Amino acid sequence: MNKTSAAADVMTVGEFNRRINRLFEQDPEMQRVRVQGEISDFKSYPSGHSYFTLKDDEAAVSCALFRGSAGRLSFTPKSGMKVIVVGKPNVYDKTGRFQLIVTNLEQAGLGDLYLAFQELKKKLSDEGLFAQDRKLTLPYIPKRIIAVTSEKGAVIRDIIHVLQRRYPGFSLLLIPVPVQGKGAELEIAAAIKRANTEKLGDLIIVGRGGGSLEDLQPFNEEIVARAVAGSLIPVISAVGHETDYTIVDFVSDLRAPTPSAAAEVAVPDKKRLLERQEQLSAALELSILRRLESEKNRLRQLRERPVLIQATEFVAPQSRQLTYLKQQLLSEIKRLPREAKNTLLPLQHRLTRPVEQRLAREKNKAELIKSRLENIIRVRVAAKRSACERLIASLDALSPLAILARGYNLTYSENNRLVSSVAEVKSGDKISVLLQDGSLLCDVNKVEYGIKDR
């Protein structure tokens, strides 16, 4: 073989791929093949094109279903379906990837994994494990969150990023587990049971990213479902993308469409909590001041009541009437003969003595009432003063300004919003720093991220 003939046998990659396609086109049997298998990792795009893998127990092949052919289908393809693919083989020039160009799809039944999924779903539902009344309530502010997921990949990074944004200073414990492949379900179930046995936290997030039905299979296994259902710690399921559903989603206490969404619902927004605390502190202070003023006015009104100023005034009219009648009686007695006087004097004593005794009793009763009222007022004033002091102490303890006395400070932006992260300001901004005895108006020269030792 000479050099000229050897050079003629050399092809570019593109020529090689096109020659393979011509070989397929020259073979009539390859122009319309029918291949049966199970759809896996089906993905549809806004362009209308869809791509999936057709597999069986021995092999797999990539398939492309373009928009024109997809529009003629009588059903919507999904992962887990058994189908007969009608199409022709092709090698994509740019990547050299072998694939089937699908022109039609025929349903051949449901895939084994999908059937197993439906069977387990019905079994657990009949047992009541999906019932809403058995689901636990999530803690409003969990002391520690447990993440049962892979230590690699975007899931744990997304969870940490959202938690840092919403609630700086959170506590997170990662129990790393494989999230796909044979045996992954055993480790996931063991991690959930360990979190409960050792009481590692008060909220669990179980999750992974999206994938095919096979990738998500560990979360469709009965052992994981029962571990989640039996957890005494509330569980948030964050498996796959928003459209992916697994058995764990149904038995968990809350399903989140994505791991990031799970972190969103796991903790409240700390910045909003602080703003709400300031509002409640101001409202509490105003309420205390109003209550104090109301009690002062009530005490003033009690002090001004006549019964407390001079209790004897209440019996003064009766006392004067009694004195007048007594004088009249004495005058009449003086005008009587001696014998009549001697007869009437004992009667006089018998008549006046009960009145005088009753008058004395009424005076004593009035004095006792006055004493009791004064004691009641003193006790109530002391109780109100003590309650007020406790409320003021509670207000001081809750007030974010209390920490200023310990050397800390609060930083506000130019629009008077509390600054809790350096990401909220930039060089050139004007900020005010509130200290215990005043405030500083500052210009930001430089923003440094991270905490440095001083």
Secondary structure, DSSP 4 states (H G I P E B T S, - for coil): --HHHHHHT---HHHHHHHHHHHHHH-GGGSSEEEEEEEEEEEE-TTS-EEEEEE-SS-EEEEEE-HHHHTT-SS---TTEEEEEEEEEEE-TTT--EEEEEEEEEEEEE-HHHHHHHHHHHHHHHTTTT-GGGPPPPPSS-S-EEEEE-SSSHHHHHHHHHHHHHSTT--EEEEE---SSTTHHHHHHHHHHHHHHTT--SEEEEEE----TTTTGGGGSHHHHHHHHT-SS-EEEEESSTT---HHHHHSSEE-SSHHHHHHHHS--HHHHHHHHHHHHHHHHHHHHHHHHHHHHHHHHHHTSHHHH-GGGGTHHHHHHHHHHHHHHHHHHHTS-HHHHHHHHHHHHHHHHHHHHHHHHHHHHHHHHHHHHHHHHHHHHHHHHHHHHHHHHHHHHH-GGGGGGGT--EEE-TTSPBP-SGGG--TT-EEEEEETTEEEEEE------S----
